[in-house]
């Protein structure tokens, strides 16, 4: 799965989709990384205060990685993606 992430909210939705694709509950993922279920819920809702260490533990549990690349120049259709 390759997903464009441009905000905490889109990151949360991406993580939620990955978790569900693996058939895991928030509780199960939280247990795997030493977090409470409510913490997983906050992250999936796009909590902008999520620490990087927490994010990377969750990415690891979901067998995902973070890739940073230059943004392409927006076209007329992409104006909603511009910060």
PDB file of N, CA, C and O in Angstrom, chain B, residues numbered from 101:
ATOM      1  N   UNK B 101       0.845  -1.174   0.000  1.00  0.00           N
ATOM      2  CA  UNK B 101       0.000   0.000   0.000  1.00  0.00           C
ATOM      3  C   UNK B 101       0.892   1.240   0.000  1.00  0.00           C
ATOM      4  O   UNK B 101       1.738   1.394   0.881  1.00  0.00           O
ATOM      5  N   UNK B 102       0.715   2.093  -0.949  1.00  0.00           N
ATOM      6  CA  UNK B 102       1.387   3.393  -0.969  1.00  0.00           C
ATOM      7  C   UNK B 102       0.305   4.435  -0.804  1.00  0.00           C
ATOM      8  O   UNK B 102      -0.675   4.454  -1.548  1.00  0.00           O
ATOM      9  N   UNK B 103       0.489   5.302   0.179  1.00  0.00           N
ATOM     10  CA  UNK B 103      -0.529   6.296   0.490  1.00  0.00           C
ATOM     11  C   UNK B 103       0.125   7.651   0.687  1.00  0.00           C
ATOM     12  O   UNK B 103       1.118   7.765   1.407  1.00  0.00           O
ATOM     13  N   UNK B 104      -0.416   8.661   0.062  1.00  0.00           N
ATOM     14  CA  UNK B 104       0.068  10.021   0.235  1.00  0.00           C
ATOM     15  C   UNK B 104      -0.457  10.552   1.575  1.00  0.00           C
ATOM     16  O   UNK B 104      -1.659  10.506   1.840  1.00  0.00           O
ATOM     17  N   UNK B 105       0.443  11.047   2.402  1.00  0.00           N
ATOM     18  CA  UNK B 105       0.081  11.585   3.708  1.00  0.00           C
ATOM     19  C   UNK B 105       0.546  13.032   3.767  1.00  0.00           C
ATOM     20  O   UNK B 105       1.730  13.321   3.593  1.00  0.00           O
ATOM     21  N   UNK B 106      -0.395  13.941   4.015  1.00  0.00           N
ATOM     22  CA  UNK B 106      -0.050  15.364   4.038  1.00  0.00           C
ATOM     23  C   UNK B 106      -0.502  16.056   5.321  1.00  0.00           C
ATOM     24  O   UNK B 106      -0.341  17.269   5.457  1.00  0.00           O
ATOM     25  N   UNK B 107      -1.062  15.305   6.258  1.00  0.00           N
ATOM     26  CA  UNK B 107      -1.547  15.902   7.503  1.00  0.00           C
ATOM     27  C   UNK B 107      -1.637  14.823   8.578  1.00  0.00           C
ATOM     28  O   UNK B 107      -1.620  13.633   8.266  1.00  0.00           O
ATOM     29  N   UNK B 108      -1.732  15.229   9.829  1.00  0.00           N
ATOM     30  CA  UNK B 108      -1.929  14.227  10.888  1.00  0.00           C
ATOM     31  C   UNK B 108      -3.189  13.389  10.666  1.00  0.00           C
ATOM     32  O   UNK B 108      -3.219  12.200  10.984  1.00  0.00           O
ATOM     33  N   UNK B 109      -4.213  14.015  10.123  1.00  0.00           N
ATOM     34  CA  UNK B 109      -5.463  13.295   9.874  1.00  0.00           C
ATOM     35  C   UNK B 109      -5.298  12.225   8.800  1.00  0.00           C
ATOM     36  O   UNK B 109      -5.787  11.106   8.955  1.00  0.00           O
ATOM     37  N   UNK B 110      -4.609  12.568   7.713  1.00  0.00           N
ATOM     38  CA  UNK B 110      -4.417  11.572   6.651  1.00  0.00           C
ATOM     39  C   UNK B 110      -3.468  10.468   7.105  1.00  0.00           C
ATOM     40  O   UNK B 110      -3.597   9.324   6.667  1.00  0.00           O
ATOM     41  N   UNK B 111      -2.521  10.796   7.973  1.00  0.00           N
ATOM     42  CA  UNK B 111      -1.658   9.767   8.543  1.00  0.00           C
ATOM     43  C   UNK B 111      -2.477   8.816   9.401  1.00  0.00           C
ATOM     44  O   UNK B 111      -2.315   7.599   9.313  1.00  0.00           O
ATOM     45  N   UNK B 112      -3.350   9.366  10.227  1.00  0.00           N
ATOM     46  CA  UNK B 112      -4.204   8.532  11.069  1.00  0.00           C
ATOM     47  C   UNK B 112      -5.080   7.599  10.261  1.00  0.00           C
ATOM     48  O   UNK B 112      -5.213   6.422  10.597  1.00  0.00           O
ATOM     49  N   UNK B 113      -5.680   8.113   9.199  1.00  0.00           N
ATOM     50  CA  UNK B 113      -6.523   7.281   8.336  1.00  0.00           C
ATOM     51  C   UNK B 113      -5.716   6.172   7.667  1.00  0.00           C
ATOM     52  O   UNK B 113      -6.200   5.050   7.517  1.00  0.00           O
ATOM     53  N   UNK B 114      -4.490   6.488   7.266  1.00  0.00           N
ATOM     54  CA  UNK B 114      -3.621   5.501   6.637  1.00  0.00           C
ATOM     55  C   UNK B 114      -3.252   4.396   7.621  1.00  0.00           C
ATOM     56  O   UNK B 114      -3.283   3.214   7.278  1.00  0.00           O
ATOM     57  N   UNK B 115      -2.905   4.787   8.844  1.00  0.00           N
ATOM     58  CA  UNK B 115      -2.559   3.798   9.866  1.00  0.00           C
ATOM     59  C   UNK B 115      -3.758   2.922  10.211  1.00  0.00           C
ATOM     60  O   UNK B 115      -3.624   1.713  10.400  1.00  0.00           O
ATOM     61  N   UNK B 116      -4.920   3.541  10.290  1.00  0.00           N
ATOM     62  CA  UNK B 116      -6.139   2.777  10.586  1.00  0.00           C
ATOM     63  C   UNK B 116      -6.415   1.754   9.486  1.00  0.00           C
ATOM     64  O   UNK B 116      -6.733   0.600   9.771  1.00  0.00           O
ATOM     65  N   UNK B 117      -6.293   2.181   8.232  1.00  0.00           N
ATOM     66  CA  UNK B 117      -6.532   1.265   7.108  1.00  0.00           C
ATOM     67  C   UNK B 117      -5.537   0.105   7.128  1.00  0.00           C
ATOM     68  O   UNK B 117      -5.909  -1.041   6.875  1.00  0.00           O
ATOM     69  N   UNK B 118      -4.271   0.404   7.430  1.00  0.00           N
ATOM     70  CA  UNK B 118      -3.259  -0.656   7.486  1.00  0.00           C
ATOM     71  C   UNK B 118      -3.565  -1.644   8.604  1.00  0.00           C
ATOM     72  O   UNK B 118      -3.433  -2.855   8.428  1.00  0.00           O
ATOM     73  N   UNK B 119      -3.973  -1.120   9.747  1.00  0.00           N
ATOM     74  CA  UNK B 119      -4.316  -1.987  10.878  1.00  0.00           C
ATOM     75  C   UNK B 119      -5.488  -2.891  10.526  1.00  0.00           C
ATOM     76  O   UNK B 119      -5.458  -4.093  10.789  1.00  0.00           O
ATOM     77  N   UNK B 120      -6.517  -2.303   9.930  1.00  0.00           N
ATOM     78  CA  UNK B 120      -7.703  -3.088   9.562  1.00  0.00           C
ATOM     79  C   UNK B 120      -7.374  -4.111   8.477  1.00  0.00           C
ATOM     80  O   UNK B 120      -7.900  -5.224   8.499  1.00  0.00           O
ATOM     81  N   UNK B 121      -6.509  -3.747   7.527  1.00  0.00           N
ATOM     82  CA  UNK B 121      -6.098  -4.687   6.480  1.00  0.00           C
ATOM     83  C   UNK B 121      -5.423  -5.921   7.077  1.00  0.00           C
ATOM     84  O   UNK B 121      -5.508  -7.016   6.521  1.00  0.00           O
ATOM     85  N   UNK B 122      -4.757  -5.732   8.208  1.00  0.00           N
ATOM     86  CA  UNK B 122      -4.097  -6.847   8.882  1.00  0.00           C
ATOM     87  C   UNK B 122      -5.031  -7.582   9.843  1.00  0.00           C
ATOM     88  O   UNK B 122      -4.636  -8.567  10.467  1.00  0.00           O
ATOM     89  N   UNK B 123      -6.271  -7.099   9.958  1.00  0.00           N
ATOM     90  CA  UNK B 123      -7.245  -7.743  10.825  1.00  0.00           C
ATOM     91  C   UNK B 123      -6.942  -7.570  12.306  1.00  0.00           C
ATOM     92  O   UNK B 123      -7.299  -8.422  13.120  1.00  0.00           O
ATOM     93  N   UNK B 124      -6.286  -6.471  12.656  1.00  0.00           N
ATOM     94  CA  UNK B 124      -5.903  -6.226  14.039  1.00  0.00           C
ATOM     95  C   UNK B 124      -6.819  -5.204  14.695  1.00  0.00           C
ATOM     96  O   UNK B 124      -7.291  -4.271  14.046  1.00  0.00           O
ATOM     97  N   UNK B 125      -7.060  -5.385  15.965  1.00  0.00           N
ATOM     98  CA  UNK B 125      -7.812  -4.398  16.737  1.00  0.00           C
ATOM     99  C   UNK B 125      -6.842  -3.340  17.257  1.00  0.00           C
ATOM    100  O   UNK B 125      -5.630  -3.553  17.280  1.00  0.00           O
ATOM    101  N   UNK B 126      -7.386  -2.202  17.671  1.00  0.00           N
ATOM    102  CA  UNK B 126      -6.554  -1.175  18.283  1.00  0.00           C
ATOM    103  C   UNK B 126      -5.892  -1.723  19.549  1.00  0.00           C
ATOM    104  O   UNK B 126      -4.733  -1.423  19.833  1.00  0.00           O
ATOM    105  N   UNK B 127      -6.625  -2.512  20.288  1.00  0.00           N
ATOM    106  CA  UNK B 127      -6.085  -3.088  21.522  1.00  0.00           C
ATOM    107  C   UNK B 127      -4.900  -4.002  21.230  1.00  0.00           C
ATOM    108  O   UNK B 127      -3.888  -3.947  21.929  1.00  0.00           O
ATOM    109  N   UNK B 128      -5.017  -4.844  20.199  1.00  0.00           N
ATOM    110  CA  UNK B 128      -3.943  -5.770  19.844  1.00  0.00           C
ATOM    111  C   UNK B 128      -2.688  -5.023  19.410  1.00  0.00           C
ATOM    112  O   UNK B 128      -1.581  -5.381  19.811  1.00  0.00           O
ATOM    113  N   UNK B 129      -2.854  -3.990  18.594  1.00  0.00           N
ATOM    114  CA  UNK B 129      -1.704  -3.201  18.144  1.00  0.00           C
ATOM    115  C   UNK B 129      -1.081  -2.472  19.325  1.00  0.00           C
ATOM    116  O   UNK B 129       0.141  -2.431  19.465  1.00  0.00           O
ATOM    117  N   UNK B 130      -1.922  -1.902  20.168  1.00  0.00           N
ATOM    118  CA  UNK B 130      -1.422  -1.213  21.343  1.00  0.00           C
ATOM    119  C   UNK B 130      -0.615  -2.141  22.239  1.00  0.00           C
ATOM    120  O   UNK B 130       0.447  -1.770  22.737  1.00  0.00           O
ATOM    121  N   UNK B 131      -1.122  -3.338  22.438  1.00  0.00           N
ATOM    122  CA  UNK B 131      -0.421  -4.322  23.264  1.00  0.00           C
ATOM    123  C   UNK B 131       0.946  -4.660  22.664  1.00  0.00           C
ATOM    124  O   UNK B 131       1.926  -4.809  23.393  1.00  0.00           O
ATOM    125  N   UNK B 132       1.008  -4.778  21.356  1.00  0.00           N
ATOM    126  CA  UNK B 132       2.258  -5.134  20.669  1.00  0.00           C
ATOM    127  C   UNK B 132       3.343  -4.070  20.841  1.00  0.00           C
ATOM    128  O   UNK B 132       4.533  -4.382  20.818  1.00  0.00           O
ATOM    129  N   UNK B 133       2.929  -2.821  21.011  1.00  0.00           N
ATOM    130  CA  UNK B 133       3.905  -1.729  21.123  1.00  0.00           C
ATOM    131  C   UNK B 133       3.904  -1.061  22.492  1.00  0.00           C
ATOM    132  O   UNK B 133       4.551  -0.032  22.682  1.00  0.00           O
ATOM    133  N   UNK B 134       3.189  -1.636  23.435  1.00  0.00           N
ATOM    134  CA  UNK B 134       3.180  -1.092  24.790  1.00  0.00           C
ATOM    135  C   UNK B 134       2.395   0.190  24.947  1.00  0.00           C
ATOM    136  O   UNK B 134       2.776   1.063  25.727  1.00  0.00           O
ATOM    137  N   UNK B 135       1.289   0.314  24.207  1.00  0.00           N
ATOM    138  CA  UNK B 135       0.422   1.493  24.304  1.00  0.00           C
ATOM    139  C   UNK B 135      -0.991   1.057  24.647  1.00  0.00           C
ATOM    140  O   UNK B 135      -1.388  -0.075  24.374  1.00  0.00           O
ATOM    141  N   UNK B 136      -1.733   1.952  25.238  1.00  0.00           N
ATOM    142  CA  UNK B 136      -3.138   1.699  25.529  1.00  0.00           C
ATOM    143  C   UNK B 136      -3.959   1.858  24.241  1.00  0.00           C
ATOM    144  O   UNK B 136      -3.548   2.549  23.309  1.00  0.00           O
ATOM    145  N   UNK B 137      -5.110   1.214  24.213  1.00  0.00           N
ATOM    146  CA  UNK B 137      -6.004   1.292  23.056  1.00  0.00           C
ATOM    147  C   UNK B 137      -6.382   2.736  22.756  1.00  0.00           C
ATOM    148  O   UNK B 137      -6.453   3.130  21.592  1.00  0.00           O
ATOM    149  N   UNK B 138      -6.627   3.535  23.805  1.00  0.00           N
ATOM    150  CA  UNK B 138      -7.047   4.925  23.572  1.00  0.00           C
ATOM    151  C   UNK B 138      -5.952   5.746  22.893  1.00  0.00           C
ATOM    152  O   UNK B 138      -6.249   6.712  22.191  1.00  0.00           O
ATOM    153  N   UNK B 139      -4.695   5.371  23.096  1.00  0.00           N
ATOM    154  CA  UNK B 139      -3.589   6.058  22.420  1.00  0.00           C
ATOM    155  C   UNK B 139      -3.619   5.756  20.923  1.00  0.00           C
ATOM    156  O   UNK B 139      -3.430   6.650  20.099  1.00  0.00           O
ATOM    157  N   UNK B 140      -3.855   4.498  20.580  1.00  0.00           N
ATOM    158  CA  UNK B 140      -3.976   4.123  19.161  1.00  0.00           C
ATOM    159  C   UNK B 140      -5.146   4.876  18.534  1.00  0.00           C
ATOM    160  O   UNK B 140      -5.040   5.365  17.410  1.00  0.00           O
ATOM    161  N   UNK B 141      -6.246   4.967  19.249  1.00  0.00           N
ATOM    162  CA  UNK B 141      -7.418   5.682  18.757  1.00  0.00           C
ATOM    163  C   UNK B 141      -7.093   7.145  18.478  1.00  0.00           C
ATOM    164  O   UNK B 141      -7.478   7.671  17.434  1.00  0.00           O
ATOM    165  N   UNK B 142      -6.391   7.810  19.391  1.00  0.00           N
ATOM    166  CA  UNK B 142      -6.019   9.218  19.190  1.00  0.00           C
ATOM    167  C   UNK B 142      -5.157   9.392  17.944  1.00  0.00           C
ATOM    168  O   UNK B 142      -5.363  10.315  17.157  1.00  0.00           O
ATOM    169  N   UNK B 143      -4.194   8.496  17.777  1.00  0.00           N
ATOM    170  CA  UNK B 143      -3.312   8.586  16.607  1.00  0.00           C
ATOM    171  C   UNK B 143      -4.125   8.418  15.327  1.00  0.00           C
ATOM    172  O   UNK B 143      -3.940   9.167  14.368  1.00  0.00           O
ATOM    173  N   UNK B 144      -5.025   7.437  15.312  1.00  0.00           N
ATOM    174  CA  UNK B 144      -5.833   7.193  14.121  1.00  0.00           C
ATOM    175  C   UNK B 144      -6.803   8.342  13.831  1.00  0.00           C
ATOM    176  O   UNK B 144      -7.252   8.501  12.696  1.00  0.00           O
ATOM    177  N   UNK B 145      -7.123   9.134  14.838  1.00  0.00           N
ATOM    178  CA  UNK B 145      -7.991  10.306  14.634  1.00  0.00           C
ATOM    179  C   UNK B 145      -7.200  11.532  14.210  1.00  0.00           C
ATOM    180  O   UNK B 145      -7.775  12.594  13.972  1.00  0.00           O
ATOM    181  N   UNK B 146      -5.865  11.387  14.115  1.00  0.00           N
ATOM    182  CA  UNK B 146      -5.041  12.488  13.619  1.00  0.00           C
ATOM    183  C   UNK B 146      -4.528  13.412  14.696  1.00  0.00           C
ATOM    184  O   UNK B 146      -4.297  14.591  14.429  1.00  0.00           O
ATOM    185  N   UNK B 147      -4.342  12.914  15.908  1.00  0.00           N
ATOM    186  CA  UNK B 147      -3.811  13.741  16.993  1.00  0.00           C
ATOM    187  C   UNK B 147      -2.456  14.314  16.586  1.00  0.00           C
ATOM    188  O   UNK B 147      -1.512  13.552  16.379  1.00  0.00           O
ATOM    189  N   UNK B 148      -2.338  15.641  16.467  1.00  0.00           N
ATOM    190  CA  UNK B 148      -1.074  16.228  16.029  1.00  0.00           C
ATOM    191  C   UNK B 148       0.021  16.174  17.083  1.00  0.00           C
ATOM    192  O   UNK B 148       1.169  16.498  16.780  1.00  0.00           O
ATOM    193  N   UNK B 149      -0.296  15.774  18.315  1.00  0.00           N
ATOM    194  CA  UNK B 149       0.688  15.722  19.380  1.00  0.00           C
ATOM    195  C   UNK B 149       1.390  14.382  19.522  1.00  0.00           C
ATOM    196  O   UNK B 149       2.083  14.158  20.515  1.00  0.00           O
ATOM    197  N   UNK B 150       1.231  13.493  18.566  1.00  0.00           N
ATOM    198  CA  UNK B 150       1.857  12.180  18.636  1.00  0.00           C
ATOM    199  C   UNK B 150       3.368  12.317  18.512  1.00  0.00           C
ATOM    200  O   UNK B 150       3.871  12.950  17.584  1.00  0.00           O
ATOM    201  N   UNK B 151       4.084  11.719  19.453  1.00  0.00           N
ATOM    202  CA  UNK B 151       5.548  11.778  19.435  1.00  0.00           C
ATOM    203  C   UNK B 151       6.122  10.909  18.325  1.00  0.00           C
ATOM    204  O   UNK B 151       5.501   9.935  17.899  1.00  0.00           O
ATOM    205  N   UNK B 152       7.306  11.271  17.866  1.00  0.00           N
ATOM    206  CA  UNK B 152       7.942  10.511  16.791  1.00  0.00           C
ATOM    207  C   UNK B 152       8.253   9.083  17.217  1.00  0.00           C
ATOM    208  O   UNK B 152       8.080   8.151  16.431  1.00  0.00           O
ATOM    209  N   UNK B 153       8.711   8.902  18.451  1.00  0.00           N
ATOM    210  CA  UNK B 153       8.997   7.553  18.934  1.00  0.00           C
ATOM    211  C   UNK B 153       7.751   6.688  18.915  1.00  0.00           C
ATOM    212  O   UNK B 153       7.798   5.520  18.529  1.00  0.00           O
ATOM    213  N   UNK B 154       6.640   7.269  19.333  1.00  0.00           N
ATOM    214  CA  UNK B 154       5.355   6.553  19.320  1.00  0.00           C
ATOM    215  C   UNK B 154       4.962   6.193  17.902  1.00  0.00           C
ATOM    216  O   UNK B 154       4.542   5.068  17.633  1.00  0.00           O
ATOM    217  N   UNK B 155       5.097   7.144  17.000  1.00  0.00           N
ATOM    218  CA  UNK B 155       4.754   6.914  15.599  1.00  0.00           C
ATOM    219  C   UNK B 155       5.598   5.787  15.005  1.00  0.00           C
ATOM    220  O   UNK B 155       5.068   4.912  14.321  1.00  0.00           O
ATOM    221  N   UNK B 156       6.892   5.803  15.260  1.00  0.00           N
ATOM    222  CA  UNK B 156       7.756   4.774  14.678  1.00  0.00           C
ATOM    223  C   UNK B 156       7.498   3.398  15.283  1.00  0.00           C
ATOM    224  O   UNK B 156       7.625   2.393  14.584  1.00  0.00           O
ATOM    225  N   UNK B 157       7.143   3.330  16.550  1.00  0.00           N
ATOM    226  CA  UNK B 157       6.770   2.039  17.146  1.00  0.00           C
ATOM    227  C   UNK B 157       5.510   1.501  16.482  1.00  0.00           C
ATOM    228  O   UNK B 157       5.412   0.306  16.202  1.00  0.00           O
ATOM    229  N   UNK B 158       4.553   2.378  16.232  1.00  0.00           N
ATOM    230  CA  UNK B 158       3.312   1.956  15.583  1.00  0.00           C
ATOM    231  C   UNK B 158       3.573   1.535  14.134  1.00  0.00           C
ATOM    232  O   UNK B 158       3.043   0.518  13.686  1.00  0.00           O
ATOM    233  N   UNK B 159       4.371   2.294  13.406  1.00  0.00           N
ATOM    234  CA  UNK B 159       4.723   1.912  12.034  1.00  0.00           C
ATOM    235  C   UNK B 159       5.373   0.537  12.006  1.00  0.00           C
ATOM    236  O   UNK B 159       5.062  -0.285  11.144  1.00  0.00           O
ATOM    237  N   UNK B 160       6.262   0.290  12.937  1.00  0.00           N
ATOM    238  CA  UNK B 160       6.941  -0.998  13.014  1.00  0.00           C
ATOM    239  C   UNK B 160       5.951  -2.127  13.276  1.00  0.00           C
ATOM    240  O   UNK B 160       6.024  -3.181  12.644  1.00  0.00           O
ATOM    241  N   UNK B 161       5.035  -1.908  14.198  1.00  0.00           N
ATOM    242  CA  UNK B 161       4.041  -2.939  14.529  1.00  0.00           C
ATOM    243  C   UNK B 161       3.158  -3.271  13.330  1.00  0.00           C
ATOM    244  O   UNK B 161       2.691  -4.401  13.193  1.00  0.00           O
ATOM    245  N   UNK B 162       2.931  -2.289  12.464  1.00  0.00           N
ATOM    246  CA  UNK B 162       2.087  -2.496  11.288  1.00  0.00           C
ATOM    247  C   UNK B 162       2.904  -2.864  10.049  1.00  0.00           C
ATOM    248  O   UNK B 162       2.372  -2.955   8.943  1.00  0.00           O
ATOM    249  N   UNK B 163       4.204  -3.072  10.254  1.00  0.00           N
ATOM    250  CA  UNK B 163       5.125  -3.408   9.166  1.00  0.00           C
ATOM    251  C   UNK B 163       5.099  -2.368   8.052  1.00  0.00           C
ATOM    252  O   UNK B 163       5.035  -2.695   6.867  1.00  0.00           O
ATOM    253  N   UNK B 164       5.151  -1.100   8.471  1.00  0.00           N
ATOM    254  CA  UNK B 164       5.170   0.030   7.544  1.00  0.00           C
ATOM    255  C   UNK B 164       6.458   0.805   7.736  1.00  0.00           C
ATOM    256  O   UNK B 164       7.137   0.664   8.753  1.00  0.00           O
ATOM    257  N   UNK B 165       6.790   1.628   6.746  1.00  0.00           N
ATOM    258  CA  UNK B 165       7.943   2.513   6.863  1.00  0.00           C
ATOM    259  C   UNK B 165       7.560   3.887   6.357  1.00  0.00           C
ATOM    260  O   UNK B 165       6.617   4.046   5.582  1.00  0.00           O
ATOM    261  N   UNK B 166       8.301   4.864   6.805  1.00  0.00           N
ATOM    262  CA  UNK B 166       8.082   6.253   6.415  1.00  0.00           C
ATOM    263  C   UNK B 166       9.079   6.607   5.318  1.00  0.00           C
ATOM    264  O   UNK B 166      10.277   6.365   5.461  1.00  0.00           O
ATOM    265  N   UNK B 167       8.585   7.175   4.230  1.00  0.00           N
ATOM    266  CA  UNK B 167       9.436   7.621   3.128  1.00  0.00           C
ATOM    267  C   UNK B 167       9.169   9.105   2.929  1.00  0.00           C
ATOM    268  O   UNK B 167       8.020   9.529   2.796  1.00  0.00           O
ATOM    269  N   UNK B 168      10.239   9.888   2.909  1.00  0.00           N
ATOM    270  CA  UNK B 168      10.109  11.328   2.689  1.00  0.00           C
ATOM    271  C   UNK B 168      10.650  11.624   1.302  1.00  0.00           C
ATOM    272  O   UNK B 168      11.743  11.194   0.933  1.00  0.00           O
ATOM    273  N   UNK B 169       9.867  12.360   0.551  1.00  0.00           N
ATOM    274  CA  UNK B 169      10.282  12.705  -0.799  1.00  0.00           C
ATOM    275  C   UNK B 169       9.835  14.121  -1.108  1.00  0.00           C
ATOM    276  O   UNK B 169       8.926  14.638  -0.459  1.00  0.00           O
ATOM    277  N   UNK B 170      10.462  14.759  -2.094  1.00  0.00           N
ATOM    278  CA  UNK B 170      10.048  16.117  -2.453  1.00  0.00           C
ATOM    279  C   UNK B 170       8.602  16.113  -2.942  1.00  0.00           C
ATOM    280  O   UNK B 170       8.142  15.169  -3.583  1.00  0.00           O
ATOM    281  N   UNK B 171       7.916  17.180  -2.623  1.00  0.00           N
ATOM    282  CA  UNK B 171       6.560  17.346  -3.129  1.00  0.00           C
ATOM    283  C   UNK B 171       6.610  17.718  -4.592  1.00  0.00           C
ATOM    284  O   UNK B 171       7.482  18.464  -5.039  1.00  0.00           O
ATOM    285  N   UNK B 172       5.654  17.180  -5.327  1.00  0.00           N
ATOM    286  CA  UNK B 172       5.556  17.601  -6.723  1.00  0.00           C
ATOM    287  C   UNK B 172       4.787  18.909  -6.756  1.00  0.00           C
ATOM    288  O   UNK B 172       4.026  19.212  -5.837  1.00  0.00           O
ATOM    289  N   UNK B 173       4.981  19.662  -7.786  1.00  0.00           N
ATOM    290  CA  UNK B 173       4.270  20.933  -7.898  1.00  0.00           C
ATOM    291  C   UNK B 173       2.784  20.662  -8.082  1.00  0.00           C
ATOM    292  O   UNK B 173       2.406  19.818  -8.894  1.00  0.00           O
ATOM    293  N   UNK B 174       1.933  21.370  -7.336  1.00  0.00           N
ATOM    294  CA  UNK B 174       0.494  21.117  -7.438  1.00  0.00           C
ATOM    295  C   UNK B 174      -0.079  21.576  -8.774  1.00  0.00           C
ATOM    296  O   UNK B 174       0.335  22.585  -9.344  1.00  0.00           O
ATOM    297  N   UNK B 175      -1.036  20.808  -9.246  1.00  0.00           N
ATOM    298  CA  UNK B 175      -1.799  21.224 -10.425  1.00  0.00           C
ATOM    299  C   UNK B 175      -3.100  21.826  -9.918  1.00  0.00           C
ATOM    300  O   UNK B 175      -3.312  21.900  -8.708  1.00  0.00           O
ATOM    301  N   UNK B 176      -3.935  22.236 -10.780  1.00  0.00           N
ATOM    302  CA  UNK B 176      -5.224  22.810 -10.392  1.00  0.00           C
ATOM    303  C   UNK B 176      -6.055  21.864  -9.546  1.00  0.00           C
ATOM    304  O   UNK B 176      -6.788  22.309  -8.663  1.00  0.00           O
ATOM    305  N   UNK B 177      -5.953  20.559  -9.804  1.00  0.00           N
ATOM    306  CA  UNK B 177      -6.727  19.563  -9.068  1.00  0.00           C
ATOM    307  C   UNK B 177      -6.170  19.308  -7.673  1.00  0.00           C
ATOM    308  O   UNK B 177      -6.875  18.768  -6.820  1.00  0.00           O
ATOM    309  N   UNK B 178      -4.916  19.688  -7.425  1.00  0.00           N
ATOM    310  CA  UNK B 178      -4.249  19.362  -6.170  1.00  0.00           C
ATOM    311  C   UNK B 178      -4.213  20.514  -5.188  1.00  0.00           C
ATOM    312  O   UNK B 178      -3.521  20.419  -4.175  1.00  0.00           O
ATOM    313  N   UNK B 179      -4.911  21.571  -5.436  1.00  0.00           N
ATOM    314  CA  UNK B 179      -4.796  22.741  -4.581  1.00  0.00           C
ATOM    315  C   UNK B 179      -5.172  22.453  -3.133  1.00  0.00           C
ATOM    316  O   UNK B 179      -4.689  23.142  -2.235  1.00  0.00           O
ATOM    317  N   UNK B 180      -6.007  21.470  -2.879  1.00  0.00           N
ATOM    318  CA  UNK B 180      -6.364  21.112  -1.517  1.00  0.00           C
ATOM    319  C   UNK B 180      -5.209  20.481  -0.761  1.00  0.00           C
ATOM    320  O   UNK B 180      -5.256  20.401   0.467  1.00  0.00           O
ATOM    321  N   UNK B 181      -4.173  20.031  -1.458  1.00  0.00           N
ATOM    322  CA  UNK B 181      -3.017  19.399  -0.821  1.00  0.00           C
ATOM    323  C   UNK B 181      -1.935  20.397  -0.418  1.00  0.00           C
ATOM    324  O   UNK B 181      -0.953  20.014   0.218  1.00  0.00           O
ATOM    325  N   UNK B 182      -2.096  21.657  -0.774  1.00  0.00           N
ATOM    326  CA  UNK B 182      -1.089  22.672  -0.482  1.00  0.00           C
ATOM    327  C   UNK B 182      -1.336  23.189   0.940  1.00  0.00           C
ATOM    328  O   UNK B 182      -2.472  23.467   1.326  1.00  0.00           O
ATOM    329  N   UNK B 183      -0.255  23.312   1.705  1.00  0.00           N
ATOM    330  CA  UNK B 183      -0.403  23.814   3.081  1.00  0.00           C
ATOM    331  C   UNK B 183      -0.480  25.291   3.096  1.00  0.00           C
ATOM    332  O   UNK B 183      -0.605  25.891   4.163  1.00  0.00           O
TER     333      UNK B 183
END
